[in-house]
Amino acid sequence: MTAALKQPVSACPACAVVPVAEEMAEVGPSSADIALSLPTIHCAACIAKIERGLLAHHGVRSARVNLTLKRATIEAGPGLSAAELCKVVEALGYEAHELDPGTLSVTRTDRTGRELLMRLAVAGFAMMNVMLLSVSVWSGAEAATRDMFHWISAAIALPAIVFSGQPFFRNAWVALRQGRLNMDVPISLAIALAVVTSLWETSLSGHHAYFDAAIALTFFLLIGRYLDHRTRSVARSAAEELTALEVPRAWRIENGTEQEVPIAEIAVGDLLRVRPGARVPVDGEIVDGRSEIDRSLLTGETLPVFAQQGLLVSAGEVNLTGPLTIRASAVGRDTSLHRMADLVAIAESGRSRYTSLADGAAKLYAPGVHILSALAFAGWYLYTFDMRTALNIAAAVLIITCPCALGLAVPAVTTAASGRLFRKGLLIKHETALERLAEIDTVVFDKTGTLTEGLPDLINLSEVPRNDAEVAMALAAKSSHPLARAIHDAAREAGYVPAQISDVHEIPGYGVAACYEGQRIRLGRAAWLGAEPSAQTASFLQIGDAPPREFLFEDSLRDGAQDAVRALLEDGKTVYLISGDRAPVVEAMAERLCIENWTADALPDQKAQHIHDMTARGARVLMVGDGLNDTAALTAAHVSISPASALDAARVASDIVLLGKDLRPIAEACVTARSATRRIRENFRLATLYNIIAVPLAMAGLATPLIAALAMSASSITVSLNSLRLRGKA
């Protein structure tokens, strides 16, 4: 089990046995109607409470909660929706999100991991037995006894190598067919030559055979391959879990009735109903209804846009207050989302040119090993004119220089570093993300949803008379608008009590109206109340004929935003703020966080162009963003991070996912990445030092199978121990 997979030890004793029991009892998504993500559960008591609450709800046939996966699988009767069950769980005091069972079913089996683990187990078992037989040979077994041990070793090692070495043999064959070399070519050649030479020596009753070295080489390299796979597998499965949080469905109007259908079934011209709080599923035009549209994830603009008949809307925008009827004008690959995907594809082509440390080492190492082995063969053959001696020494050179330590150098470090960052709340998705993160000198932040929560904070409540605040609180309680929610929450935290109002009705797109002590009261947009618009984000309250009273807001910062920016600046990084929001709002945020470089009103292609311009000047850019308008910039950057709350497109485009809300781990990740890169380079230097010592022995004909096996084991263990240092201090 890698460090990235380890779960925190719970203080609850029952939790120690829950994972075993839940795996036996869990009902998989294939047999359940609904799957929910439960990110805040932490012990057996949580499981019992949620299961009882769900089972008590009418229509729920069975409910199982998995603590390890933080997931509930529910078999529900007809007519019971995931949204309804989410409300049941939230009423119990836990956060809940709907998951797409179809997406999750793909991630439930890890055939590649199981296959590698099985081959590793076979190689390890065979290696132990062959080593036991080799000890007898090294201890002085002679003649027929030695030959018998060699033949038994061959009988054990040959089938084990053929079975366990297939990952290397297949990759080497693919590389050779394409006319290139990779690290698996010298590995496969060394194993094959060791087996052939050993069989030849055994048939001639020779003193030395390399069966033990060949199977040990296979075993140690499979360890590295498995560690590398597990690191990527954890990132992939967690990222797919996040992807499954977005369930792509919409309400289509057919013959005057609404029907819920998958996005894939929607065609141009269809009428769709978008309810308050729902995301617009396609590009289209509003044909009925009034509301306000939140475009922050696409444009970065925090202030909602007034929406009425004739307004064009794009997929991904959020309807806030009133129901809207939209006529689809672009669906599938024709939407604005896919136009952004084209920008991402262009940017991705630039990033793909990055060469990892392992690939760079392979390009130098593979031909070097082959040249040394060929020189050893040619030199000894010309010296002795003995094919057997020359071939033995060439095989010894290949075996002792085979990249066992190099095969472990990167995955061992990556696994340790990824595990450390996973525990801090960062998920590494791409295999070279750590190496690229270590090189960055410039950090670019998006604003809305990245540095901020995307939610407004009321900042002038203390300046508002208590009576007016309590009237506004009562009105705000009847609206789902983000500014209204901010007023209500701030007043509640201040200990205010909502005023007694009557005849409350919300006017979508404008605000909320009611009666208070015989007077008409309204809370909403400046234009509706006849107030002078504010330079800041604002809402207005009017009681009777009194002048409208202003409520001012600013974006609420994410936890750790100021600490993260300060730590990055202290670390010598240049920090930029690039946002699609209005200039006054962006400037105020930049001053608040002490960011000197900022850009406002940036469109998606302009954000990506800013990244390209920085890169052209030699900067290595880390982009941190969450919106659809950030996807091209995330892909264009040298390395990128997106929060777990980001849209699927942004998470897919990024190399690292920030699992929590706190931004502090970003600065620590840069430090850990530099430490990881240092460890990788140290491992390469250790492997090089090993070769400097071992190669002359092999070329001089002094590398017996015992020396080869001990040298490989020592180098692999040294590299692994050096990598584990990352699990402690960064």
C-alpha positions in Angstrom: 0.0 0.0 0.0 1.5 3.3 -1.0 1.6 6.4 1.1 -0.9 8.0 -1.1 -3.5 5.4 -0.2 -3.1 5.4 3.6 -6.1 6.7 5.5 -5.8 8.8 8.6 -6.1 6.8 11.8 -9.5 7.4 13.4 -10.0 7.9 17.1 -13.2 5.8 16.8 -12.4 2.1 17.6 -15.2 0.9 15.4 -13.6 2.5 12.4 -10.7 0.0 12.5 -13.1 -2.8 11.4 -15.5 -0.8 9.3 -13.6 -0.9 6.0 -13.5 -4.7 6.0 -17.2 -5.1 6.9 -18.3 -2.4 4.5 -16.6 -4.0 1.5 -18.5 -7.2 2.2 -21.8 -5.4 2.7 -21.5 -2.7 0.0 -24.0 -2.7 -2.8 -22.2 -1.5 -5.9 -23.5 1.2 -8.2 -24.5 -1.4 -10.7 -27.2 -2.7 -8.3 -28.2 0.7 -6.9 -30.3 3.4 -8.4 -28.5 6.3 -6.7 -24.9 7.0 -5.5 -24.1 9.9 -3.2 -20.7 11.4 -2.2 -20.4 12.1 1.6 -17.2 14.0 2.0 -17.7 14.9 5.7 -18.3 11.5 7.3 -15.5 10.2 9.5 -16.5 7.3 11.7 -18.9 4.4 12.3 -21.4 6.6 14.1 -21.7 8.7 11.0 -22.5 5.6 8.9 -25.2 4.4 11.3 -26.8 7.8 11.5 -27.0 8.3 7.7 -28.1 4.7 7.0 -30.9 5.0 9.6 -32.0 8.3 8.2 -32.1 7.1 4.6 -33.9 3.9 5.4 -36.5 5.8 7.3 -37.3 7.9 4.2 -40.2 6.7 2.2 -39.2 4.8 -1.0 -35.7 3.8 0.1 -35.3 0.0 -0.1 -31.7 -0.3 1.0 -28.8 2.1 1.9 -25.2 1.3 2.5 -22.5 3.8 3.4 -18.8 3.1 2.6 -16.5 5.0 5.0 -13.3 4.4 3.0 -14.8 5.7 -0.3 -17.0 8.3 1.6 -19.9 7.1 -0.5 -23.5 6.0 -0.1 -25.2 3.5 -2.5 -29.0 3.5 -2.3 -31.6 1.3 -3.9 -34.6 3.5 -4.3 -38.1 3.1 -5.5 -39.5 4.9 -8.5 -40.0 8.6 -8.3 -37.3 9.1 -5.7 -34.6 11.5 -6.9 -31.0 12.0 -5.8 -31.7 15.7 -4.9 -34.4 14.6 -2.5 -32.0 12.1 -0.8 -29.3 14.8 -0.6 -31.7 16.9 1.4 -32.3 14.0 3.7 -28.6 13.6 4.4 -28.1 17.3 4.7 -30.9 17.4 7.3 -28.9 14.9 9.3 -26.0 17.4 9.4 -23.8 16.0 6.6 -22.7 17.3 3.2 -24.0 15.2 0.2 -23.6 15.4 -3.6 -25.0 13.2 -6.3 -22.6 10.9 -8.1 -23.0 9.4 -11.6 -23.0 5.6 -11.1 -22.0 5.0 -14.7 -18.8 7.0 -14.3 -18.0 5.2 -11.0 -18.5 1.7 -12.4 -15.5 2.3 -14.7 -13.2 2.9 -11.8 -14.2 0.0 -9.6 -11.8 -2.5 -11.2 -8.1 -2.0 -11.5 -7.0 -4.8 -13.8 -3.6 -3.4 -14.6 -2.8 -3.0 -10.9 -4.0 -6.5 -10.1 -2.0 -7.9 -13.0 1.2 -6.1 -11.9 0.7 -7.2 -8.3 0.2 -10.8 -9.4 3.4 -10.7 -11.6 5.3 -9.1 -8.8 4.2 -11.9 -6.4 5.2 -14.6 -8.8 8.6 -13.0 -9.4 9.2 -12.6 -5.6 8.3 -16.2 -4.8 10.5 -17.5 -7.6 13.4 -15.2 -6.6 13.3 -16.5 -3.0 13.5 -20.1 -4.2 16.2 -19.5 -6.8 18.3 -17.6 -4.2 18.1 -20.5 -1.8 19.4 -22.8 -4.5 22.1 -20.3 -5.4 23.3 -20.1 -1.8 24.2 -23.8 -2.1 26.2 -23.1 -5.3 28.0 -20.1 -3.8 28.8 -22.3 -0.8 30.9 -24.6 -2.9 28.6 -27.2 -4.5 30.5 -29.0 -7.3 30.0 -31.1 -10.4 26.6 -33.0 -10.6 25.2 -31.3 -7.4 25.9 -27.8 -8.9 24.4 -28.8 -12.2 21.3 -30.1 -10.5 20.8 -26.9 -8.6 21.3 -24.9 -11.8 18.7 -27.0 -13.7 16.2 -26.7 -10.8 16.8 -22.9 -10.8 16.1 -22.8 -14.5 12.9 -24.8 -14.1 11.7 -22.2 -11.5 13.1 -19.0 -13.1 12.2 -19.5 -16.8 8.4 -19.7 -16.5 8.4 -17.0 -13.8 10.5 -14.6 -16.0 8.3 -15.3 -19.1 5.2 -14.5 -17.0 6.4 -11.7 -14.8 8.5 -9.9 -17.4 5.8 -9.4 -19.9 5.2 -5.7 -19.1 8.9 -5.0 -20.0 8.9 -7.3 -23.0 5.8 -5.8 -24.5 7.0 -2.2 -24.1 10.4 -3.0 -25.5 8.9 -4.6 -28.6 6.6 -1.6 -29.2 9.6 0.8 -28.9 11.8 -1.3 -31.3 9.0 -1.6 -33.8 8.8 2.3 -33.8 12.5 2.6 -34.2 13.3 4.0 -30.8 14.9 3.0 -27.5 13.3 3.2 -24.0 14.3 1.9 -20.6 12.6 -1.4 -21.2 14.9 -2.3 -24.1 18.1 -2.8 -22.1 16.0 -4.4 -19.3 14.5 -7.0 -21.7 17.8 -7.6 -23.5 19.6 -8.1 -20.1 17.0 -10.6 -18.9 17.0 -12.5 -22.2 20.8 -12.6 -22.5 21.1 -13.7 -18.8 18.7 -16.5 -19.4 20.3 -17.7 -22.7 23.8 -17.5 -21.2 22.7 -19.3 -18.1 21.1 -22.1 -20.1 24.2 -22.4 -22.2 26.5 -22.5 -19.2 24.3 -25.0 -17.4 24.2 -27.3 -20.5 28.0 -27.2 -20.5 28.3 -27.8 -16.8 29.6 -24.3 -16.2 30.5 -22.8 -12.8 28.2 -19.8 -13.0 24.6 -19.2 -14.0 22.6 -15.9 -13.8 19.1 -17.3 -13.1 19.1 -15.6 -9.7 20.2 -12.2 -11.1 17.6 -12.3 -13.9 14.7 -13.1 -11.6 15.9 -10.6 -9.0 16.2 -7.9 -11.7 12.6 -8.7 -12.8 11.3 -8.5 -9.2 12.9 -5.1 -8.3 11.9 -3.5 -11.6 8.3 -4.7 -11.1 8.3 -3.0 -7.7 9.1 0.3 -9.4 6.5 -0.3 -12.1 3.8 -1.1 -9.5 4.6 2.0 -7.4 4.4 4.1 -10.5 1.0 2.6 -11.4 -0.4 3.0 -7.9 0.5 6.7 -7.8 -1.3 7.3 -11.1 -4.2 5.1 -10.2 -4.9 7.0 -7.0 -4.9 10.2 -8.9 -7.1 8.8 -11.7 -9.7 7.2 -9.4 -10.0 10.3 -7.2 -10.3 12.6 -10.2 -13.0 10.4 -11.7 -14.8 10.5 -8.4 -14.8 14.3 -8.7 -15.9 14.1 -12.3 -18.9 12.0 -11.2 -20.1 14.9 -9.0 -21.5 16.5 -12.2 -24.5 14.7 -13.5 -25.3 15.9 -17.0 -29.2 16.0 -17.3 -31.7 18.6 -18.2 -35.5 19.2 -18.2 -36.9 19.2 -21.7 -40.4 20.6 -22.4 -42.4 18.2 -24.6 -46.1 18.8 -25.3 -46.3 21.2 -22.4 -44.8 18.8 -19.9 -41.3 18.7 -18.4 -39.3 15.5 -18.8 -35.8 14.9 -17.4 -33.4 13.6 -20.1 -29.6 13.1 -20.6 -27.8 16.0 -22.2 -26.9 13.7 -25.1 -30.5 13.5 -26.2 -31.0 17.2 -26.5 -31.2 18.6 -30.1 -31.0 22.1 -31.5 -34.4 23.8 -31.2 -35.5 21.9 -28.1 -37.2 23.9 -25.3 -35.5 23.4 -21.9 -36.6 24.5 -18.5 -33.8 25.7 -16.3 -34.9 25.9 -12.7 -33.5 28.4 -10.1 -30.1 27.1 -8.8 -29.6 24.9 -11.9 -26.7 25.2 -14.4 -27.6 26.0 -18.1 -27.0 22.8 -20.0 -26.5 24.1 -23.5 -26.1 27.3 -25.5 -29.4 29.0 -26.3 -31.7 31.9 -26.1 -34.2 32.8 -23.3 -37.7 32.6 -24.7 -39.6 33.0 -21.4 -39.0 34.0 -17.8 -36.9 36.6 -15.9 -34.0 35.9 -13.6 -30.4 36.6 -12.9 -27.5 34.6 -14.4 -24.3 33.9 -12.6 -21.5 33.8 -15.2 -18.6 33.7 -12.7 -17.3 30.3 -13.8 -17.1 31.4 -17.4 -16.1 35.1 -17.2 -15.0 35.5 -13.6 -17.6 38.3 -13.1 -19.0 38.1 -9.6 -22.0 40.4 -10.2 -25.0 38.4 -11.5 -26.4 39.5 -14.9 -30.1 40.4 -15.4 -31.7 37.8 -17.6 -34.9 38.1 -19.6 -36.4 37.1 -23.0 -33.9 37.4 -25.8 -30.7 37.1 -23.8 -28.2 34.6 -25.1 -26.9 32.2 -22.5 -24.1 29.6 -22.6 -23.6 26.2 -21.1 -22.2 26.3 -17.6 -23.9 29.5 -16.5 -26.1 29.3 -13.3 -29.7 30.5 -13.1 -30.2 32.2 -9.8 -33.7 33.4 -9.0 -36.5 32.5 -11.5 -37.4 29.7 -13.8 -36.3 30.2 -17.4 -37.3 28.6 -20.7 -34.4 28.3 -23.2 -34.4 27.3 -26.8 -31.2 25.3 -27.5 -29.1 26.9 -30.3 -25.9 24.8 -29.9 -25.5 21.3 -28.3 -22.8 18.8 -28.0 -19.6 19.7 -29.8 -21.0 23.0 -31.1 -21.4 24.7 -27.7 -19.1 27.3 -26.3 -17.6 24.7 -24.0 -16.2 22.8 -26.9 -14.8 26.0 -28.5 -12.9 26.4 -25.2 -11.8 22.7 -25.6 -10.2 23.7 -28.9 -8.1 26.3 -27.1 -7.1 23.6 -24.6 -6.1 21.2 -27.3 -3.8 23.9 -28.8 -2.2 24.7 -25.5 -1.8 20.9 -24.7 0.4 20.5 -27.7 2.9 22.8 -26.2 3.0 21.1 -22.8 3.5 17.6 -24.4 7.0 18.7 -25.5 8.1 18.5 -21.8 10.7 15.8 -21.3 10.7 14.1 -17.9 13.8 13.3 -15.9 13.2 9.6 -16.4 12.8 10.0 -20.2 16.0 12.1 -20.3 17.9 9.5 -18.4 16.5 6.7 -20.6 17.7 8.4 -23.8 21.3 8.6 -22.5 21.3 5.3 -20.5 19.8 2.8 -23.0 22.4 3.3 -25.8 25.2 3.7 -23.3 24.5 0.3 -21.8 24.3 -1.4 -25.2 27.6 0.2 -26.3 29.4 -0.9 -23.1 28.1 -4.5 -23.5 29.1 -4.6 -27.2 32.6 -3.2 -26.4 33.0 -5.8 -23.6 32.0 -8.7 -26.0 34.3 -7.4 -28.8 37.2 -6.8 -26.5 37.1 -10.1 -24.7 36.5 -12.0 -28.0 39.5 -10.4 -29.6 41.6 -11.1 -26.5 40.6 -14.7 -26.0 38.9 -15.8 -29.2 36.5 -17.6 -26.8 32.9 -17.0 -27.7 31.7 -18.4 -24.4 33.9 -16.2 -22.3 33.0 -13.1 -24.3 29.3 -13.8 -24.2 29.4 -14.4 -20.4 31.2 -11.1 -19.8 28.8 -9.2 -22.1 25.8 -10.7 -20.2 27.4 -9.7 -16.9 27.8 -6.1 -18.1 24.2 -5.9 -19.2 22.9 -7.4 -16.0 25.0 -5.3 -13.6 24.3 -2.1 -15.5 20.6 -2.9 -16.0 18.6 0.1 -14.7 17.2 -1.5 -11.6 18.0 1.6 -9.4 16.9 3.9 -12.2 13.6 2.0 -12.6 12.9 2.8 -8.9 14.4 6.3 -8.8 11.3 8.2 -10.1 8.3 6.1 -8.9 9.7 5.6 -5.4 10.1 9.4 -5.0 6.8 10.2 -6.8 4.9 7.8 -4.6 6.4 9.2 -1.4 5.8 12.9 -2.5 2.3 12.2 -3.8 1.4 10.5 -0.5 2.7 13.5 1.5 0.8 16.0 -0.6 -2.4 13.8 -0.7 -2.4 13.9 3.1 -2.1 17.7 2.9 -5.1 17.9 0.4 -3.4 18.0 -3.0 -4.0 15.2 -5.6 -1.2 14.8 -8.2 -2.9 13.8 -11.5 0.0 13.9 -14.0 3.2 11.8 -13.8 5.5 14.8 -14.5 3.5 17.4 -12.5 6.0 17.3 -9.5 9.0 17.8 -11.8 7.3 20.8 -13.5 6.1 22.3 -10.3 9.7 22.3 -9.0 10.7 24.6 -11.9 8.1 27.3 -11.6 9.1 30.9 -10.9 5.7 32.6 -11.6 2.3 32.0 -10.2 -0.9 33.2 -11.8 -4.2 33.1 -9.8 -7.7 33.4 -11.1 -9.9 35.4 -8.7 -13.5 34.2 -8.5 -13.8 30.6 -7.1 -10.0 30.4 -6.7 -8.7 33.1 -4.4 -12.3 33.7 -3.3 -15.1 31.4 -2.4 -17.2 33.0 -5.1 -19.6 34.1 -2.4 -20.1 37.7 -1.3 -19.5 39.0 2.3 -21.6 41.9 3.7 -19.1 44.6 4.8 -21.2 47.5 6.1 -23.7 45.9 8.4 -22.5 47.9 11.3 -23.4 51.1 9.5 -27.0 50.0 8.9 -29.6 50.8 11.6 -30.7 47.7 13.4 -34.4 48.0 12.4 -33.4 48.3 8.7 -31.0 45.4 9.0 -33.8 43.2 10.5 -36.2 44.1 7.8 -33.6 43.3 5.1 -32.9 40.0 6.9 -36.6 39.1 6.7 -36.7 39.9 3.0 -33.4 38.1 2.3 -34.6 34.9 3.9 -37.2 34.6 1.1 -34.7 34.7 -1.7 -32.0 32.3 -3.0 -29.9 35.2 -4.6 -26.3 35.1 -3.3 -26.5 38.8 -2.1 -29.7 38.1 -0.2 -28.1 35.0 1.4 -25.1 37.1 2.4 -27.4 39.7 4.1 -29.3 37.0 6.0 -26.2 35.1 7.1 -24.4 38.3 8.3 -27.4 39.5 10.2 -28.0 36.1 11.9 -24.3 36.0 13.0 -24.7 39.5 14.4 -27.6 38.2 16.5 -30.4 40.1 14.7 -34.0 38.8 14.6 -35.9 39.0 11.3 -38.7 41.5 11.3 -42.4 40.4 10.9 -43.3 40.9 7.3 -46.3 39.8 5.1 -47.3 39.4 1.5 -43.8 38.4 0.4 -43.2 37.7 -3.2 -40.0 37.5 -5.3 -39.7 39.3 -8.6 -37.2 37.3 -10.6 -34.3 39.4 -11.9 -35.2 42.4 -9.6 -35.6 41.4 -5.9 -38.0 40.7 -3.1 -41.0 42.8 -2.1 -43.3 42.6 1.0 -45.3 44.6 3.5 -44.0 45.8 6.8 -46.1 47.8 9.3 -48.4 48.9 6.5 -45.5 50.0 4.2 -44.2 48.6 1.0 -40.7 47.3 1.4 -38.3 46.1 -1.4 -34.8 44.6 -1.4 -33.0 44.2 -4.7 -31.3 45.9 -7.7 -30.5 49.6 -7.8 -32.4 50.2 -11.0 -35.6 48.7 -9.5 -35.5 50.9 -6.5 -34.4 54.0 -8.4 -31.1 54.2 -6.5 -27.8 55.4 -7.9 -25.7 52.3 -8.9 -22.6 51.7 -6.7 -19.1 51.1 -7.9 -19.0 48.1 -5.6 -21.2 45.1 -5.5 -24.3 46.3 -3.7 -28.0 45.6 -2.9 -30.5 48.2 -1.8 -33.4 48.3 0.7 -36.3 50.7 0.5 -38.9 51.0 3.3 -41.9 53.0 2.2 -40.9 56.2 0.5 -37.6 56.5 2.4 -34.4 56.8 0.4 -32.9 53.4 -0.5 -30.3 52.1 1.9 -27.1 50.5 0.5 -25.7 47.1 1.5 -22.1 46.7 0.2 -20.3 43.4 -0.5 -16.9 42.1 -1.3 -15.8 38.6 -2.3 -15.0 36.3 0.7 -11.5 35.1 0.5 -10.7 31.3 0.5 -9.1 30.0 3.7 -5.4 30.5 3.5 -5.4 32.8 0.5 -3.4 35.5 2.1 -1.0 33.1 3.7 -0.5 31.2 0.4 0.2 34.4 -1.6 2.6 35.7 1.1 4.5 32.4 1.3 4.9 32.3 -2.5 6.2 35.9 -2.6 8.6 35.1 0.2 9.8 32.1 -1.8 10.8 34.4 -4.6 7.9 33.8 -6.9 6.3 36.5 -9.1 2.6 36.5 -8.5 -0.1 37.7 -10.9 -3.9 38.0 -10.6 -5.7 37.6 -13.9 -9.5 37.7 -13.9 -12.5 38.3 -16.1 -14.1 40.4 -13.5 -14.4 44.2 -13.5 -11.3 46.4 -13.0 -12.3 48.0 -9.6 -13.1 44.6 -8.1 -9.9 43.0 -9.3 -7.8 46.0 -8.2 -9.3 45.9 -4.7 -8.6 42.2 -4.5 -5.0 42.7 -5.6 -4.4 45.4 -3.0 -6.0 43.2 -0.3 -3.5 40.4 -1.1 -0.5 42.6 -1.9 -0.3 41.4 -5.5 1.3 44.1 -7.6 0.6 42.6 -11.1 -3.1 42.2 -12.0 -5.2 42.2 -15.1 -9.0 42.6 -15.3 -11.7 41.9 -18.0 -9.7 39.0 -19.4 -11.5 36.7 -21.8 -10.6 33.0 -22.0 -8.3 33.3 -25.0 -6.7 36.4 -23.5 -5.9 34.5 -20.3 -4.2 31.8 -22.3 -2.3 34.5 -24.3 -1.0 36.1 -21.1 0.4 32.7 -20.1 2.0 32.2 -23.6 3.6 35.7 -23.4 5.1 34.9 -20.0 6.4 31.6 -21.3 7.9 33.3 -24.3 9.8 35.6 -21.9 11.3 32.5 -20.2 9.0 32.2 -17.2 7.8 28.9 -15.8 4.2 29.5 -14.9 1.9 27.8 -12.3 -1.7 28.6 -13.1 -4.3 28.2 -10.4 -7.9 28.5 -11.7 -11.4 26.9 -11.5 -13.7 28.2 -14.2 -14.4 27.3 -17.8 -12.7 30.5 -18.8 -9.5 29.2 -17.2 -9.2 25.8 -19.0 -7.1 27.1 -21.9 -4.8 29.0 -19.5 -4.5 26.0 -17.2 -3.4 23.8 -20.1 -1.0 26.5 -21.5 0.8 26.9 -18.2 3.9 24.9 -17.3 1.9 23.3 -14.5 -1.6 23.9 -13.2 -3.8 23.5 -10.1 -7.6 23.6 -9.8 -9.8 23.3 -6.7 -12.1 20.2 -6.3 -15.0 22.7 -6.5 -14.0 23.6 -10.1 -16.0 22.5 -13.1 -15.1 19.2 -14.7 -13.4 20.9 -17.7 -11.0 22.8 -15.4 -10.2 19.7 -13.3 -9.4 17.7 -16.4 -7.2 20.5 -17.8 -5.2 20.8 -14.5 -2.2 18.6 -13.4 -3.0 18.9 -9.6 -6.4 19.1 -7.8 -6.8 20.9 -4.5 -9.1 18.7 -2.5 -9.9 21.1 0.3 -10.8 24.7 0.5 -7.5 25.9 2.1 -5.0 27.4 -0.3 -2.0 27.1 2.0 -0.9 23.6 0.6 -0.1 25.3 -2.7 3.0 27.0 -1.3 4.0 23.8 0.5 3.6 21.8 -2.7 6.2 23.9 -4.4 8.7 23.2 -1.6 7.8 19.4 -1.6 8.2 19.4 -5.4 11.7 20.8 -5.2 12.6 18.3 -2.6 11.2 15.5 -4.7 13.2 16.6 -7.7 16.3 16.8 -5.6 15.7 13.2 -4.4 15.2 12.0 -8.0 18.5 13.6 -9.0 20.2 12.1 -6.0 18.8 8.7 -7.0 20.2 9.1 -10.5 23.6 10.1 -9.0 23.5 7.1 -6.7 22.7 4.8 -9.6 25.5 6.4 -11.6 28.0 5.9 -8.8 26.9 2.3 -8.6 27.6 1.9 -12.3 31.0 3.6 -12.0 32.0 1.0 -9.4 30.2 -2.0 -10.9 30.9 -1.6 -14.7 34.7 -1.9 -14.5 34.3 -5.1 -12.4 31.9 -6.5 -15.0 34.1 -5.5 -18.0 37.1 -7.0 -16.2 35.4 -10.3 -15.9 35.1 -10.2 -12.1 31.3 -9.9 -11.9 30.1 -13.3 -10.7 26.3 -13.9 -10.4 26.7 -13.3 -6.6 28.3 -9.9 -7.2 25.6 -9.0 -9.7 22.8 -10.0 -7.4 24.2 -8.2 -4.4 25.0 -5.0 -6.4 21.5 -4.8 -7.9 19.9 -5.4 -4.5 22.1 -2.8 -2.7 21.5 -0.1 -5.3 17.7 -0.7 -5.3 17.4 -0.6 -1.5 19.6 2.5 -1.3 17.4 4.3 -3.8 14.2 3.3 -2.0 15.5 4.4 1.4 16.6 7.8 -0.1 13.1 8.2 -1.6 11.3 7.5 1.7 13.0 10.6 3.3 10.3 12.6 1.6 7.6 11.1 3.9 9.1 13.1 6.7 10.2 16.7 6.3 9.7 18.4 2.9 
